[in-house]
Amino acid sequence: MKENMIQRHPLKNHLKPREAAQMAGYLISGASASISGQVFSMDYKLVSFKS
């Protein structure tokens, strides 16, 4: 099923655990001090891609 979703998606990719971990690392670091109240979609739009 995952491969079918990837092949149908224009970006031909899916979110990898490492990518989510990198975002989490950034958000807990001092580099993200000016970010507040944001929602980051990290799903390659697979959740909203339907057919």
C-alpha positions as CSV (number, residue, x, y, z in Angstrom):
1,M,0.0,0.0,0.0
2,K,2.8,2.4,0.9
3,E,4.5,1.9,-2.5
4,N,1.3,2.4,-4.3
5,M,0.8,5.8,-2.5
6,I,4.4,6.8,-3.3
7,Q,4.0,6.0,-7.0
8,R,0.8,7.9,-7.3
9,H,2.2,11.0,-5.5
10,P,3.7,13.8,-7.7
11,L,6.8,14.0,-5.4
12,K,7.3,10.2,-5.4
13,N,8.3,10.3,-1.8
14,H,7.1,9.9,1.8
15,L,8.1,11.3,5.2
16,K,11.0,9.4,6.7
17,P,11.5,9.1,10.5
18,R,14.8,10.9,10.2
19,E,13.1,14.0,8.7
20,A,10.6,14.2,11.5
21,A,13.5,13.8,14.0
22,Q,15.4,16.6,12.3
23,M,12.4,18.9,12.5
24,A,12.0,18.1,16.2
25,G,15.6,18.7,16.8
26,Y,15.4,22.1,15.2
27,L,12.3,23.1,17.1
28,I,13.9,22.3,20.5
29,S,17.1,24.1,19.6
30,G,17.8,27.8,20.2
31,A,17.7,28.4,16.4
32,S,13.9,28.2,16.5
33,A,13.5,30.7,19.4
34,S,11.5,33.1,17.2
35,I,9.0,30.5,16.1
36,S,5.8,30.2,18.0
37,G,2.2,29.0,17.3
38,Q,3.0,27.3,14.0
39,V,1.7,24.1,12.5
40,F,4.2,22.3,10.2
41,S,2.7,19.8,7.8
42,M,5.3,17.1,7.3
43,D,3.4,14.5,5.2
44,Y,4.5,15.3,1.6
45,K,0.7,16.1,1.3
46,L,-0.1,12.4,1.3
47,V,-2.9,13.0,3.8
48,S,-4.6,15.5,1.6
49,F,-3.8,13.7,-1.7
50,K,-6.8,11.5,-2.6
51,S,-8.0,9.8,-5.7
